[in-house]
Amino acid sequence: MARVTVQIKFAVEGKPTREFERETELPDLRDPGGDEFVARELFASLDNMARWGAYYEALPDVSRFIRPTKLSFDVRQLFSDYDNRSNTVAMWFEIGRTLLRVKGLLARARAFHDLQSSSVEDARESEHEWHMHLRKMEKFDQAIMFLGKVSDLVARLVFERLGASMIPNLDLEHDEWERRVTLGVVRENFERREENDHLLLLPEAEYQTIRQILKDLIESDAANRIWKYRNRLLHRIAASVDFPELYSHMESRAWEATVDAETGKQTGRQRSLGGRKMNADHAFLDLYADASATLAHFVSVLKRLEDIPRFGPEAIEN
């Protein structure tokens, strides 16, 4: 059992010094080296706090999507459009809240990257560096999961604004009905305009604008690369980042053809066994650049949606 005392002193020019202290117990502190490891982890958290704000400010501003809204209804709308407008306002809030989480997580991940050693070989010699990498990727992967959620939230917004009419035969009484409201499904049914009264009521220019927004949402090179990384993270073997030895490596079952150099004919097949992966699938800074670009792309597309009064944060009926 080890008793730990943490003291923090704040010295701000022109203000009295303030001190804070906290005691706790660590029942399983490793010996030797446990005390130094815990201290470095605590200092890293403090350093991250000091650094992440600059990266946060450098990312796109998403605060515009969370703002107070005031809805007014006449008697007719209370019976015909109340749910549609109220739920659209709620979806804008959910989108903005999700984007704020993405932005904060990305900034914290980038700050943890700064705290890693600049030398990969030095990093491999330090347990602390391993933990910095894992903490970095924990924040980054959370950001990517929420970033991927945004496209489905936009689909849900369009679904709600159009009277929950975008998916034929959808049982709204079923506990899991929301799982069917995805970007792919909404985008597919948006093309079936002649089968949907809500779509037929939209002016042609407005219909075409929403149609293009749904197409453009994930149509960027950076978004496609992030989408592939997210799919591997959530549904397959996770792609390695920076340090391949920290990730699972599956033996390939594929055989490679051997070809005679002179005749060009296949002479057999070969495959390797027990090989160790030497290079990571991704460099973190490349992934971070793609994630930042995808966030900026989403903000740009959402601004286009925001500019359409019927689908904007106030859900104004034209």
N, C-alpha and C positions, 0 to 999 in steps of 0.2 A: 504494500500500500504506500503510495506517495502522495503527499499533500502539496498542492500547487497553489502559489499565490501570484496573481497577475495584477500588476499595477500599471495604470495608464495616466500620463500627465499631459494636459493640454496647456501650452503656453502661447497665447495669442497676444500680439502686440497691442498695448493699450487696455488690456483686460486682465483681471486677476487670474492667476494660475489655478486650474481646477484639476483635481486628482480623483481617480476612481480605482477601486480595488475589489477583487473578487477571489475567493478561495474555493477550491474544489479538490476532490480526491480522485486519483487514478489508480484503480485497484490492480491493474495488470501492466504496469510500466516495465518495458523491456530493459534489461540490464546486460551488457552495457549499451549505451547509445540512445535509449528511449527518451531521456530528458532532452537531448539535443534535437531529436526528431520532432518532438512535440513543440518545442520552442520555435523551430523553423517553420512548422506548419502554421502556428499562430501568427508569426511575423509575415508569412506569405499572405494570409488573409488580410492583414492590415495594409500591406503593400498593394494588394489587389484593389482594396477600397480606395486607395489614393490614386490609382491609375485609371480605373475603368471609366470615370466620368469623361475624360477627354475623348475616349473612343465612342462613348455614347453620343456625345455632341456631334461627332463626325458622321454618324449614321443619319439617314433621312428622318425628318421630323414627322411623327405620326400623331401628334397631339390633336391635330385638327379633326380627327375622326372620333374624338371623345369630347363632346361639348354639350352644354345644356340645350335641350330642345323643348319647345312649347307646342303642343298639339291642340287644335280646336276643331270641333265637329258640329255640324248642324244635325238636326234630328234624323234626316234621311241617312247621313253617313254613319250614325250610331248603329244602324241596322245593316248597312251594306258594306262599309269599308273600315269599320273600327279595328277589327283584328288585323286586317292587312296593313294599315298604317302603323298601329302600335307595335306590331311585331317587326316591321321594317326598322323602326327607330331602335328597338332592342337589338336587332342584328348589327346595326352600325356600332352600337356600344360594345358588343361582343367582339367585333372585328377590331375596333380600336384597342380594346383591352388586350387582345391577343398580340397585336403588333407591338404594343408597349412591352410585353413579356419577351417577345423575340428580340427587340432592340436591347433590352437590359441584359439578357443572357448572352447575346453576341458580344457585347462590350466586355462583360466579365470574362468570357472565354479568351478574348484577345489580350486582356490584361494578364491573365495567367500565362499566356504564351510568352510575354515579356519576361516573366519571372523564371522561365526555364533558361538553362545555360545556352549561350550562343553556340557552343560546340556540341555537336551530337555525340561525339566520343566521350566528352566529359559528362554529358547527361547519362550515358549508359553506365557510368561508374557510381552514380549517386541514387540512392533509394528515394531521396527527397525529390529529385528530378522526375523520377517515375510518377510520384504522386502529383506533382505539378501537371504532368501530362494528363493523368487520369481526371484531375479536377477540371482542367481545361476542356477535355472532351465531354465530360458530363454536362457542362454548361452549353457547349456547342451543340451537342446532340439534342438536348432539350429544345434549344432554339430552332433546330431544323424540324423537329416534330411539330412544334407550334406553327412554324412557317408553312408547312405542308397543309395545316388545318385551314389556313386562310382561304384557299380556293374553294373548299367546300362551304365555308361560311358565306362567301359571296354567292354561291349557288343557292344557299338557303335564303339569303336576302331576296333574291329574284323570285324564288319559290313563294315566299311569304307575301311579297308585294303583289303578286299575281293571283292572290286568293287561294294559295296552296293547291293550284290546279295543274301544276306542271307534270305530275306523275299520275297517269290514269290508274284507276282502281287501287289507289293507295289507301290502306286501312289505317286511319288516324287513331283508331282505338287500340291498335297493336302496340305493345310496349316498345318494340324496336323499330317503329316506322321511320324514325329519323335516319337510320343507317342507309336508307335508300336515297336520301336527298344528297347526292354527290354532284360534283361539277360535271362529270361525264354524262350522268343521267339527265340532268337539267339541260345541258347543252344539246343532247340528242333530241329531247322533246321540244326544245325551243324551235327546232327546225320544222316541226309539225304544226305550223301556224293555223292551217285550215281546220284543225281538229280541236282548237282551243279558243273559246269565246274571249277570254282575257287577252290573248295575243292578237286576235282580230280587232279588238278595240284600240290597240296601240296605234298611234300615227306611224306611217311607214318609216319616216326618218328615225323615230325613237326606237322602233323595233330593230332596224338595221344597226343602230348604235349599240344597243344592248347585245345583239347577236355578235357583233365584232368584239365587244368587251369580253364576253364569255370565251371567245376564241383566243384572244390575245393574252388572257390571264397567265397562262403558263407557257406561252410561246416565246421563250427567249433562251438563248444558248446556256446562260448561267442557270436559269430555272430548271432546264432539262438536266443539267449535270447534278444540281442539288437534289432533284427528284430521284435520280438514279441512286445517289448516295443514301437518301432517306429510305428508299425501298430495300436496299441491301441491309441497312441498319435495322429495320423493323421486321423484315420478312425473310431475310436470307442470312448468310454469313457476313458479318460486318466487314466493310472495307477497312484496311489498315491505314493509319495516319502517322507519318513521321517515323514511328518505330514498329517495324513489322513483327518483332519478337513479342510485342504486347498483345498480339491478336491471334485468333485461331487461323490455322493454315490447313486446308483440306488437300489431300492427295488428288491430283487430277486423274480421272479415269479415261481420259482421251488418249488415243494412240496417234502418233505422228508418222506419216508416210516417209519411208526412206527412198530416195530417188537416185538412180545412176546418173552421175554428172555428164557422161558422154551420150548415153542413149535417151535420157530423159524419162526412162521407164521406171515404174515403181518396182523396187526389189524386195520390199518388206515393210514392216511397221516397227516402231520403237516407242517406248515411254520410259520416263525416269521414275525412280522409286526413292523415297526418303529424302528428297531435296529440301533444303531450307530456303525460304523466301528471303532474299537479300534486300530488296527494295520495297518500300511502302507503296500502297496504291495511290495515296494522296499526300501532298504536302499541306500542312494546316493552313498556311497563308494563302494558298490557292483556293482551298475550300472556303476560307473566310471571305475572300474577294468575291466568290460566286454567291455566297449567302448575302453579302452586303448588296450586291448588284440585284439579286432577286427581291430583296426587301424594297429597294428603290423602284424596281419594276412594278411591284404590287402597289406601292404608293401612287405611282403615276397612273396606273389603270384605275385605281379606286377614285382618284380625282376626277377622271372622266365620268365614272358612275355617279359621283357626288354632284356633278354639274347638271344631271337630269333631275328636275324637281320632283317628279313622281317617285324616283328611286333614291333620292338623296336622304340625308339625315332627318329632314322634317317630313319626308314622304308626302309632299304637297300634291294634291289632286289637280291635274291640269284642267 
